[in-house]
């Protein structure tokens, strides 16, 4: 089967020769044009962003408008490009002079130089960052610098859905249906006006650095297996960015998203197993990543999910939420989860029941066990708490209390600020306990977390501080 959707605009490439010492790759930049049909409807003029190879000519980027923060929806900016080697970036603030500028995550080690109203900095590795003038995190610039693609599928190849630069409308039901054994390529400069339905299929790869614009859901992956998503940007879906139901062997990498509507979680997985989420940037107005057992039409245990090397920004709700939905009639298990090397840029939630940068809310007879959080760096908690581990009966969502929470490890967790609320560990009953919580090098405001920093409720077994 050959499925080709084609449209073309120019791509600008700049390059310089190898450095004198011969030890570096040549520097190259690939800049993608915005489709003419979207040129004026998608632009945000808060910033003028340019890139260049050292000593070369500046290249303008197109500044997309993205909506953020459900509490008070605001217009922020986003740019993207591809590069290799070393490139210089200039970000001009068009709304007046600024006294300071910050690039987050701070773990990227980028220290911009501010000259009048323009910030200058250099990058040498692919990165996903927020550039913030005078602490403005609601009208900031998001910059996504991808590695140059090493290979692309043949647009004329069998079983290839190719979306070249330009605007693409789905033919029916607001989404593009993807069959089994298909490679979907979304080129930089492409703008898809619908998401991808990956339903009852196997062996699907979605790649490319283009944009999916205001879909109902960015990716709907249900009853499927061997699915890879690598590279796209999803702007302001009406519902989840990735909706995963009863699917297995998933790999999601280099995915970027923004949302500012109700129920616009980032990646929600229901009864999914064997999942790798790597190097994603999720700015969401509900949970950034949620892992459940049964919900709606999806059933089964959950195991072996890894979330690594990623940046999470929850304008409301949780950056990480586990366990509230399950099958009270036929109990399920959620186990063997790893969250490692993650930057959390924001957690803001005024409802105590839904607070926690790292939250486990075992409901619906779920047993949640063997979960590890390691090397997590939290930049800011506007309102919320560090962690919230409970076996609960949630009056709004639960059909039964959870069966318990067991064997949870937090290691090398760093938050430089001060806590708004103390973290919580709490069981529901003698048959619904929380047990085996281990904290090692959990640091808040420069101090190790102690027992007095945690609200430990009833029906809690061992809690160990190392």
C-alpha positions as CSV (number, residue, x, y, z in Angstrom):
1,X,0.0,0.0,0.0
2,X,1.3,3.4,-0.9
3,X,-0.2,6.4,0.9
4,X,1.3,9.8,-0.1
5,X,0.1,13.3,0.9
6,X,2.5,15.8,-0.7
7,X,3.1,19.5,-0.7
8,X,6.4,21.4,-0.8
9,X,8.0,24.7,0.3
10,X,11.6,25.8,0.7
11,X,13.9,24.6,3.4
12,X,16.8,26.9,4.3
13,X,20.1,25.2,5.1
14,X,23.2,27.0,6.4
15,X,26.6,25.5,7.1
16,X,30.2,26.2,8.0
17,X,33.3,24.1,7.5
18,X,34.9,22.0,10.2
19,X,36.7,23.8,13.0
20,X,40.5,24.1,12.7
21,X,41.2,21.4,15.1
22,X,39.1,19.0,13.0
23,X,37.4,17.6,16.1
24,X,33.9,18.9,15.6
25,X,31.2,18.1,13.1
26,X,30.4,20.9,10.6
27,X,27.7,23.2,11.9
28,X,24.4,23.1,9.9
29,X,21.0,24.6,10.4
30,X,17.7,23.5,8.8
31,X,14.9,26.1,9.0
32,X,11.4,25.2,7.9
33,X,9.0,27.7,6.3
34,X,5.4,28.1,7.6
35,X,2.7,27.1,5.1
36,X,1.3,30.2,3.4
37,X,-2.2,29.2,4.5
38,X,-1.2,29.5,8.2
39,X,1.3,32.4,8.0
40,X,-0.9,35.0,9.7
41,X,-3.2,32.9,11.8
42,X,-0.6,31.1,13.8
43,X,2.0,33.9,14.5
44,X,2.9,35.4,17.9
45,X,4.9,38.6,17.7
46,X,6.1,38.7,21.3
47,X,9.6,37.6,20.1
48,X,11.8,37.7,17.1
49,X,14.0,34.6,17.1
50,X,17.1,34.1,14.9
51,X,19.7,31.4,14.6
52,X,23.1,31.2,12.8
53,X,26.2,29.1,12.6
54,X,29.1,31.0,14.3
55,X,30.2,33.8,11.9
56,X,27.3,33.1,9.5
57,X,24.2,35.0,8.5
58,X,21.3,35.2,10.9
59,X,18.2,33.1,9.9
60,X,14.7,34.1,11.0
61,X,12.5,31.5,12.7
62,X,8.7,31.5,12.6
63,X,7.2,32.2,16.0
64,X,4.1,30.0,16.5
65,X,1.4,31.0,18.9
66,X,0.5,28.4,21.5
67,X,-2.0,28.5,24.3
68,X,-1.0,27.6,27.9
69,X,-2.5,27.5,31.4
70,X,-6.2,26.5,31.8
71,X,-6.6,28.6,34.9
72,X,-6.0,31.8,32.8
73,X,-5.3,30.9,29.2
74,X,-2.4,32.9,27.8
75,X,-0.6,33.2,24.5
76,X,3.0,31.9,24.6
77,X,5.5,31.4,21.7
78,X,7.2,28.4,20.2
79,X,9.9,28.0,17.5
80,X,11.7,24.9,16.2
81,X,14.5,24.1,13.9
82,X,17.1,21.3,13.2
83,X,20.8,21.6,13.6
84,X,24.1,19.9,14.2
85,X,27.4,21.2,15.5
86,X,27.2,24.6,17.3
87,X,24.7,27.3,16.6
88,X,24.0,30.8,18.1
89,X,20.5,31.9,19.1
90,X,19.2,35.5,19.4
91,X,15.8,36.0,21.1
92,X,14.6,39.6,20.9
93,X,11.8,40.6,23.3
94,X,9.4,42.8,21.3
95,X,7.5,44.0,24.4
96,X,10.1,46.4,25.7
97,X,13.3,46.3,27.8
98,X,14.0,43.5,30.2
99,X,16.2,43.4,33.3
100,X,16.9,39.7,33.3
101,X,16.4,36.5,31.3
102,X,16.4,32.9,32.4
103,X,16.6,29.7,30.4
104,X,15.0,26.6,31.9
105,X,15.6,23.7,32.6
106,X,18.6,25.0,34.4
107,X,20.1,21.5,34.0
108,X,20.7,22.4,30.3
109,X,23.4,24.8,31.6
110,X,22.5,27.7,29.2
111,X,23.4,31.1,30.6
112,X,22.1,33.7,28.1
113,X,23.7,37.1,27.7
114,X,21.2,40.0,27.8
115,X,21.9,43.0,25.6
116,X,19.2,45.6,25.8
117,X,16.1,43.6,24.8
118,X,17.8,40.6,23.2
119,X,19.1,37.4,24.8
120,X,22.0,35.6,23.1
121,X,23.2,32.1,23.8
122,X,24.9,29.1,22.1
123,X,23.8,25.5,21.9
124,X,25.7,22.4,20.8
125,X,23.3,19.7,21.6
126,X,19.6,19.1,20.8
127,X,17.5,20.8,23.4
128,X,14.0,21.8,24.6
129,X,14.0,25.0,26.6
130,X,11.9,27.8,27.9
131,X,13.3,31.4,27.5
132,X,11.8,33.7,30.1
133,X,12.3,37.5,30.4
134,X,11.7,39.0,33.8
135,X,10.2,35.8,35.1
136,X,7.3,35.7,32.7
137,X,6.3,32.1,32.4
138,X,3.0,32.6,30.8
139,X,4.2,34.6,27.7
140,X,7.5,32.8,27.4
141,X,9.3,31.4,24.3
142,X,9.6,27.6,23.9
143,X,12.6,26.7,21.7
144,X,12.9,23.1,20.3
145,X,16.2,22.4,18.6
146,X,16.2,19.0,17.0
147,X,19.0,16.9,15.7
148,X,19.1,16.9,11.9
149,X,17.3,13.8,10.6
150,X,19.7,11.1,9.5
151,X,17.2,9.4,7.2
152,X,13.7,9.9,5.8
153,X,11.3,7.3,4.3
154,X,10.9,7.3,0.5
155,X,7.8,9.4,-0.2
156,X,7.0,7.0,-3.0
157,X,7.7,3.9,-0.9
158,X,5.2,1.2,-0.2
159,X,3.2,1.7,3.1
160,X,4.4,5.3,3.6
161,X,2.1,8.2,4.6
162,X,4.1,11.2,3.7
163,X,3.0,14.7,4.8
164,X,5.2,17.3,3.1
165,X,5.4,21.0,4.1
166,X,2.0,22.6,3.8
167,X,-1.5,22.3,5.5
168,X,-3.1,18.9,5.5
169,X,-6.8,18.3,6.3
170,X,-8.1,14.8,7.2
171,X,-10.7,13.4,4.9
172,X,-13.1,12.2,7.6
173,X,-13.9,12.2,11.3
174,X,-11.2,14.8,12.1
175,X,-8.3,12.4,12.0
176,X,-6.0,10.5,9.8
177,X,-6.4,6.7,10.0
178,X,-3.2,4.7,10.0
179,X,-3.1,1.1,8.9
180,X,-0.7,-1.6,10.1
181,X,2.9,-1.8,8.8
182,X,3.0,1.9,7.9
183,X,5.6,4.6,8.3
184,X,4.0,8.1,8.8
185,X,6.4,11.0,8.0
186,X,5.4,14.5,9.1
187,X,7.9,16.8,7.5
188,X,9.1,20.0,9.2
189,X,6.9,22.7,7.8
190,X,3.9,20.4,7.7
191,X,0.7,21.4,9.6
192,X,-1.8,18.6,10.1
193,X,-5.3,19.8,11.0
194,X,-6.2,16.4,12.6
195,X,-4.6,13.8,14.8
196,X,-3.6,10.2,14.0
197,X,-5.9,7.2,14.7
198,X,-3.7,4.2,15.4
199,X,-6.4,1.6,16.2
200,X,-6.3,-2.2,16.1
201,X,-3.0,-2.2,14.2
202,X,0.6,-3.1,14.6
203,X,4.1,-2.1,13.4
204,X,3.5,1.7,12.9
205,X,6.2,4.4,13.0
206,X,5.4,8.1,13.1
207,X,8.4,10.4,12.6
208,X,9.3,13.9,11.5
209,X,9.4,17.4,13.0
210,X,6.2,18.8,11.8
211,X,3.2,20.2,13.7
212,X,-0.2,18.6,14.5
213,X,-2.5,21.6,15.0
214,X,-5.5,21.7,17.4
215,X,-6.6,18.0,16.9
216,X,-9.2,16.4,19.1
217,X,-6.4,14.1,20.2
218,X,-2.9,14.1,18.9
219,X,-2.4,10.4,18.8
220,X,-5.1,7.8,19.6
221,X,-3.4,4.5,20.1
222,X,-5.8,1.7,21.0
223,X,-5.6,-2.1,20.9
224,X,-2.3,-1.9,19.0
225,X,1.3,-3.0,19.4
226,X,4.7,-2.1,18.2
227,X,4.1,1.6,17.8
228,X,6.8,4.3,17.6
229,X,6.3,8.1,17.7
230,X,9.4,10.2,17.2
231,X,9.6,14.0,16.7
232,X,6.3,15.8,16.1
233,X,4.9,18.8,17.9
234,X,1.2,18.9,19.0
235,X,-0.4,22.3,19.6
236,X,-3.4,22.6,21.8
237,X,-5.4,19.4,21.4
238,X,-9.0,19.4,22.6
239,X,-8.3,16.2,24.6
240,X,-5.2,14.2,25.3
241,X,-2.0,14.5,23.3
242,X,-1.5,10.7,23.4
243,X,-4.5,8.6,24.3
244,X,-3.2,5.0,24.8
245,X,-5.6,2.2,25.5
246,X,-4.7,-1.5,25.9
247,X,-1.7,-1.2,23.7
248,X,1.8,-2.7,24.1
249,X,5.4,-2.1,23.0
250,X,5.1,1.6,22.6
251,X,8.0,4.0,22.2
252,X,7.4,7.8,22.4
253,X,10.4,10.1,21.9
254,X,11.1,13.7,21.1
255,X,7.4,14.6,21.4
256,X,6.5,18.1,22.3
257,X,3.0,19.5,23.2
258,X,1.0,22.4,24.7
259,X,-2.5,22.5,26.1
260,X,-4.9,25.0,27.7
261,X,-8.3,23.3,27.7
262,X,-10.0,21.0,30.2
263,X,-9.0,17.3,30.0
264,X,-5.9,18.1,28.0
265,X,-3.5,15.7,29.6
266,X,-0.2,15.0,27.9
267,X,0.3,11.2,27.7
268,X,-2.4,9.0,29.3
269,X,-1.9,5.3,29.2
270,X,-4.8,2.9,30.2
271,X,-4.0,-0.8,30.6
272,X,-0.8,-0.4,28.5
273,X,2.5,-2.2,29.1
274,X,6.1,-2.3,27.8
275,X,6.3,1.5,27.1
276,X,9.3,3.7,26.8
277,X,8.8,7.5,27.0
278,X,12.1,9.3,26.3
279,X,13.1,12.9,25.7
280,X,9.6,14.5,25.6
281,X,8.5,18.0,26.5
282,X,4.9,18.2,27.8
283,X,3.4,21.5,28.9
284,X,-0.2,20.6,29.9
285,X,-3.3,21.9,31.6
286,X,-4.0,18.6,33.3
287,X,-1.7,15.7,34.2
288,X,1.4,15.6,32.1
289,X,1.7,11.8,32.3
290,X,-1.0,9.6,33.8
291,X,-0.9,5.8,34.1
292,X,-4.0,3.9,34.8
293,X,-5.3,0.4,34.6
294,X,-8.9,-0.2,33.3
295,X,-10.8,2.8,32.0
296,X,-13.6,3.0,29.4
297,X,-13.1,0.2,26.9
298,X,-9.6,-0.9,28.0
299,X,-8.8,-3.7,30.5
300,X,-5.7,-5.4,31.9
301,X,-2.7,-5.0,34.2
302,X,0.0,-2.4,33.6
303,X,3.7,-3.2,33.8
304,X,7.1,-2.1,32.5
305,X,6.7,1.6,31.8
306,X,9.7,3.9,31.7
307,X,9.7,7.7,31.5
308,X,13.2,9.1,31.1
309,X,15.2,12.2,30.1
310,X,12.1,14.4,29.8
311,X,10.7,17.8,30.8
312,X,7.2,18.1,32.4
313,X,5.3,21.3,33.0
314,X,1.8,21.0,34.6
315,X,0.2,24.4,34.6
316,X,-2.5,22.6,36.6
317,X,-2.8,19.1,38.1
318,X,0.1,16.6,38.4
319,X,3.3,16.2,36.4
320,X,3.1,12.5,37.2
321,X,-0.1,10.7,38.3
322,X,-0.6,6.9,38.8
323,X,-3.4,4.6,39.6
324,X,-6.7,6.3,40.2
325,X,-8.7,4.3,37.5
326,X,-9.0,0.5,37.4
327,X,-11.5,-2.4,37.5
328,X,-13.2,-2.7,40.8
329,X,-15.0,-5.9,39.7
330,X,-11.8,-7.7,38.5
331,X,-8.9,-6.0,40.3
332,X,-5.7,-5.1,38.3
333,X,-2.1,-4.4,39.1
334,X,0.1,-1.5,38.1
335,X,3.7,-2.3,38.6
336,X,7.3,-1.9,37.5
337,X,7.4,1.8,36.6
338,X,10.5,4.0,36.3
339,X,10.7,7.8,36.2
340,X,14.3,8.9,35.8
341,X,16.2,12.0,34.8
342,X,13.2,14.3,34.6
343,X,13.0,18.1,34.9
344,X,9.6,19.4,36.3
345,X,9.3,23.1,35.4
346,X,5.9,23.7,37.2
347,X,3.3,22.1,39.4
348,X,0.3,24.2,40.3
349,X,-2.9,22.7,41.7
350,X,-5.2,24.3,44.3
351,X,-7.2,21.2,45.1
352,X,-5.4,19.2,47.8
353,X,-6.9,16.0,46.5
354,X,-5.0,16.4,43.2
355,X,-1.6,17.7,44.4
356,X,1.8,16.1,44.1
357,X,4.6,16.4,41.6
358,X,4.8,12.6,42.0
359,X,1.4,11.3,42.8
360,X,0.1,7.7,43.4
361,X,-3.6,7.6,44.0
362,X,-4.5,3.8,44.1
363,X,-8.2,3.5,43.5
364,X,-10.7,1.1,41.9
365,X,-9.1,-1.9,43.7
366,X,-5.8,-1.3,42.0
367,X,-2.6,-2.5,43.6
368,X,0.3,-0.2,42.7
369,X,3.8,-1.5,43.4
370,X,7.5,-1.3,42.5
371,X,7.7,2.3,41.3
372,X,11.0,4.2,41.2
373,X,11.5,7.9,40.9
374,X,15.1,8.9,40.4
375,X,17.1,12.0,39.6
376,X,14.0,14.3,39.5
377,X,14.7,18.1,39.5
378,X,11.8,20.4,40.3
379,X,12.1,24.0,39.3
380,X,8.9,25.5,40.8
381,X,5.8,24.5,42.8
382,X,3.4,27.4,42.7
383,X,0.8,25.4,44.7
384,X,1.0,21.8,45.6
385,X,3.3,19.2,47.2
386,X,6.4,17.2,46.4
387,X,4.8,13.7,46.6
388,X,1.4,12.3,47.4
389,X,1.2,8.5,47.9
390,X,-2.2,7.2,48.9
391,X,-4.6,4.3,48.7
392,X,-7.9,6.1,48.3
393,X,-11.6,6.1,47.6
394,X,-12.1,9.1,45.3
395,X,-15.8,10.1,45.5
396,X,-15.7,11.6,42.1
397,X,-13.9,8.8,40.2
398,X,-13.6,5.6,42.3
399,X,-15.9,2.6,42.4
400,X,-13.9,1.1,45.3
401,X,-10.8,1.9,47.3
402,X,-7.4,0.8,46.0
403,X,-5.9,-2.4,47.3
404,X,-2.7,-0.7,48.3
405,X,0.6,0.9,47.4
406,X,3.9,-1.0,47.8
407,X,7.6,-0.6,47.3
408,X,8.1,3.0,46.2
409,X,11.6,4.5,45.9
410,X,12.5,8.1,45.6
411,X,16.2,8.8,45.1
412,X,18.0,12.0,44.3
413,X,15.0,14.3,44.2
414,X,15.9,18.0,44.2
415,X,13.7,21.0,44.7
416,X,15.4,24.3,45.4
417,X,12.3,26.2,46.6
418,X,10.2,25.9,49.7
419,X,7.2,23.6,49.9
420,X,3.7,24.9,49.8
421,X,2.2,21.8,51.5
422,X,3.8,18.9,53.2
423,X,3.9,15.6,51.3
424,X,1.4,12.9,52.1
425,X,1.6,9.1,52.7
426,X,-1.7,7.6,53.7
427,X,-3.5,4.3,53.4
428,X,-7.3,3.7,53.3
429,X,-7.9,0.7,55.6
430,X,-6.1,-2.3,57.1
431,X,-6.7,-4.1,53.7
432,X,-5.7,-1.0,51.7
433,X,-2.3,0.0,53.1
434,X,0.7,2.0,51.9
435,X,3.9,0.2,52.7
436,X,7.6,0.1,51.7
437,X,8.3,3.8,51.0
438,X,12.0,4.5,50.7
439,X,13.5,8.1,50.4
440,X,17.1,8.6,49.7
441,X,18.7,12.0,49.2
442,X,15.4,13.8,48.8
443,X,16.3,17.5,49.2
444,X,14.1,20.6,49.5
445,X,15.5,24.0,49.9
446,X,18.9,22.6,50.5
447,X,17.8,20.4,53.4
448,X,17.2,16.6,53.4
449,X,13.5,15.8,53.9
450,X,12.8,14.4,57.4
451,X,9.8,12.6,58.9
452,X,8.4,15.9,60.3
453,X,8.2,17.2,56.7
454,X,5.7,14.4,55.7
455,X,2.1,13.9,56.8
456,X,2.0,10.2,57.5
457,X,-1.5,9.0,58.0
458,X,-3.2,5.8,59.1
459,X,-2.6,2.4,57.5
460,X,1.0,3.1,56.6
461,X,3.7,0.4,56.9
462,X,7.4,1.1,56.6
463,X,8.7,4.5,55.6
464,X,12.5,4.7,55.4
465,X,14.7,7.8,55.1
466,X,18.3,7.3,53.9
